Structures are given as structure tokens and as C-alpha cells.
Amino acid sequence: MLRNYISDYPNDNNVGAVQQMLSDLDNILWDAVKDEYDAAWYNQYKTLFPQGQYIQQCLQMLDDLPWIETKKIDTIDAYKAYMRDYPGKHDKECNNRISELTDDSDWQYAEQSGRTPDLQTYIEKHPNGKHKAQAEQMIANNKTHDDFIAALKKDRNAQNALAIQQAVVNNIVSYEELESEGIFTKAECEAINGYREPQMGNWQRQNSLPGEYTQVYFWGVKRTGKTCLIAALLSYLSKEKQNLNFNNITGANTFANSLIRKMNFSDGSISALPPTSESFQLPAMTFTFKDNRGREHRFLIMDLAGEIYSGVYKQENGYQITEEEQNVLNQVKSYLNDNNDKIHFFVWEYGAMEKLVPELEQFGIEATQIEVHDALRNFFQEIFTDKSVGVYVVVTKSDKADKDAEEKGIQRNEQVKSWVTSGALGNLKENLKEDVKKANIDVSEWPVISFSLGEVFAVNFAHMDKTDIDKIVELMMQGTNPVRKKGIFS
């Protein structure tokens, strides 16, 4: 109508105003339809303003509308359909977007799966994918995870409690997985999760030991189970027998009480194990114990650190030792030369006597546990005196013998005895037997003292088995009998 007016009255004074009205309507309509992305609206604009100032944009929008709709849908199928219907128009953009969507789709699957093969497939399909770095990191984490799980499946003591806790914190494993994989039970996982590094207390090394106590020494290299054996012994006497009273003469009873708190002697119960003795530790724990007949036995238990063995070995073989090592060795010798009766337990770990001693390896000295024990004969000949009322060998961690025993169809004790009497270890035992005989200690009886806390897991825990504790208690009772001087070498 407005256009007709201009056509009919081209020279009218109002033509300019009418043209302005048309221009304003053009602007208003285009502003109204331009962002609708709707063909009907664009076609209406084209019909009303075939020569409008926005007609080229309108025609372009009509031409691009399928592409715009495709981008709004934004799926792989939509882009493929567009390239099929409009070949050559936006092929590059379509292919790039399809690649991105495929990348995201493949990554979503790989990420949700979390499996190394799926992550590797993603990288192969998208060597420059935007998730490649994350995929590589997950593969590295998976290797850590797989190695971690495989190690624990092979050996439940491949990692200690603190290492397992850290692996859980770092999302390498979860307690649920450890349980579902059959590595640990729910109760074991709860124990591991609640584990805290034990504080064993402080005490001063004694210049001399109190009299009227039978001194009980535990000899052996580090990590053979000496401290665990002592903890089990003290806990058993305190909790099971309930006839143990500590005499805080030496100040080391904070250490003893820490050991006792760690143990729970209900059969099969889970107990935390004490840490390895600190370097050059000499805790002397004094206590009184009443036997079944009400007689009192007074003991002083000495947990000798494994470094003492190493120090003696170095000294006996001409290696230089530190001032601290010399002071500790002198201190131990002064204890051994006093007038108290003494019981000696040599602690040998089942299956480990042919291993090198780590405390010597760090000095570049390669010596097996057998070689170290044998090289200390001169030292032990000095300490086997008329005050020695018992010398024994205890085979710790003897539950490790179960597999060997099963293969042979024999009992654990028989397997431990066979191990102790065979090869180089058998020679060591014979040599030690001769040294003990020179001190007039009876070795006519030769029972094998096998000792196991029970099944150990995560290094720091055990399902307690009190079967072997009574053997140690019985030998200690024999050693404090004033009318009987007897040693049983095991």
C-alpha cells in the first residue's frame, strides 16, 4: 500500500515521509525475525520487502538455515546428514565437529571404563585428542593400581598399612576393591584404615641392670620378629595369664606397656604389631610373674637391636665401627658379665637365614645371616658362662613353613626342624651347640621351638595365634628354677 502510494504519487510532498515509514518497517521486521532462525519468518520478510535493505542477509539466512539447524542439533548423525544433503558447503566444519564429538564420545566411554585397553584405544583413535594427556595419566595410574593389586594378591604383606592408606588417599585403590578382590576382609580393611604409627615411649639406657632378675636376651638381626615375639610374650602373660606385674626399675616399662597395648590375645583376633626396634635400642623391661603354683619368677627382658649383631660382626672381622656402636657393645658386654642368671634366645626367621643382612649391606659388606651368626662365635663363647641357665633358638615366622610342610605331607614343626638341621644352617647349629656345651649347659634335649604370631597381613597386623607362646613361657620358667640348670637348644 505504501509502495503503491509512492508509485502513484512520485512527486507528492509526502513521498519522503512514506519512504521513511517503509524503511522503519523494514528495520522493525528484520529486527523481529533475524534471530528466529525460522524459514517462515524469513520468507515473510522476503515477501514483504523483496528489495529491503536486509534482503541479502535474509537470503543468506534462508540458505544457511539447514546448517544453523544442524549446529543446533550438534550430533554426529546431524553433521553427516548435512554433508549428504549439501555436499561441499560446510564439509570442513562438519568433519572438524564430528572429530570433536567423536573425541568426546570415545573419551566418555574410556573414562567411565577406566580400563587400560579402552584408554589405549582412545589414544590410538585420537593421537592428538584433547583428552590424550588425561588418558595417559590414567594409564600410568592404572599401572600403579594393577601393580599394587597384583603384589598384594601375591603377598598380603607386600605393602604395609601406611602405604595402603596412602594408596587409598591417592585414589590408586579403595578398601571396597581390596575387599571385593578377596585380598583383605572388611574387618582387616577397617584395621588398616584405623592404623596409626605407634609411639613406643622414651627411656634412658641403663649403666647397670638390677640384681635378682633372670635376664632374658633376644639375639638376632633386624626384622626377624624379635620385638613381635617379646610383645606377644608380655601381652600373653599380662592379658591371658593375668599374673604379670611390671617393676619400673629401668624406666623401659613405657616401652613394655606400648607392646602390651598392641596385642589382643583372643584366638584369631586382629592385633597391631610393634615397629622394628630402633637403632641400638636396649630396653630392659623388668617384671614379676607367678606360675600356676603361685611361685614368683622375676625376669628382665632385653630386646637387643639388630645393629648390635652387625656391630659385633664388623668388629670381629676388622671393619671400623662408630663410637656409638662401640659404646653400645661395651654396655651389652657389661650387662652380660654381671652376676644375674641369663637366658639367651637366638631368633632365626624361617627361610631367611641365607639372605644378606641389610645393616651390613649399607656399608658395602655382603654377609648372610648364617655367616653373621657363625662369625660371632668368639663373642658368644665369652657370654656363655656359668650364669647362662638356658640357650635356645626360636624360629620365628614359622607359619611360612606351612607351604613347604604341605608339599612334603608333614607337620609345621617337622618342617621347621628339617630346615634348622639342613645345609649351612645345620652346620651353624652344630657349631653353636659345641659352644654351649663348653659352658656346661645341657643340650641333650633338642626340641625345635617354632614360633608364629599367627597370620600376618599388611605387615603391621596379625590374626593372633597363642599356640606357641606357652613354649617360650615354659622355657623361661625352667630358667628361673634355682635347683635346675638346664638349657634346651632348639
Sequence and secondary structure as in RCSB ss.txt:
>XXXX:A:sequence
MLRNYISDYPNDNNVGAVQQMLSDLDNILWDAVKDEYDAAWYNQYKTLFPQGQYIQQCLQMLDDLPWIETKKIDT
IDAYKAYMRDYPGKHDKECNNRISELTDDSDWQYAEQSGRTPDLQTYIEKHPNGKHKAQAEQMIANNKTHDDFIA
ALKKDRNAQNALAIQQAVVNNIVSYEELESEGIFTKAECEAINGYREPQMGNWQRQNSLPGEYTQVYFWGVKRTG
KTCLIAALLSYLSKEKQNLNFNNITGANTFANSLIRKMNFSDGSISALPPTSESFQLPAMTFTFKDNRGREHRFL
IMDLAGEIYSGVYKQENGYQITEEEQNVLNQVKSYLNDNNDKIHFFVWEYGAMEKLVPELEQFGIEATQIEVHDA
LRNFFQEIFTDKSVGVYVVVTKSDKADKDAEEKGIQRNEQVKSWVTSGALGNLKENLKEDVKKANIDVSEWPVIS
FSLGEVFAVNFAHMDKTDIDKIVELMMQGTNPVRKKGIFS
>XXXX:A:secstr
 HHHHHHH TT TTHHHHHHHHHHHHHHHHHHHTTT  HHHHHHHHHH TT TTHHHHHHHHHHHHHHHHHHH  
HHHHHHHHHHSTTTSHHHHHHHHHHHHHHHHHHHHHHH  HHHHHHHHHH TT TTHHHHHHHHHHHHHHHHHHH
HHHH TTSS HHHHHHHHHTTS  HHHHHHTTSS HHHHHHHHT            SS  SS EEEEEE  TTSS
HHHHHHHHHHIIIIII  EEE TTSSTHHHHHHHHHH   STT EEE      TT   EEEEEEE TTS EEEEE
EEE  HHHHHHHHHHHTT    HHHHHHHHHHHHHHTSSS EEEEEEEETT TTSB HHHHTTT   BHHHHHHH
THHHHHHH STTEEEEEEEEESGGGHHHHHHHHT  HHHHHHHHHTSHHHHHHHHHHHHHHHHTT        EE
   EEEETTTEEEE  TTHHHHHHHHHHHT TT       
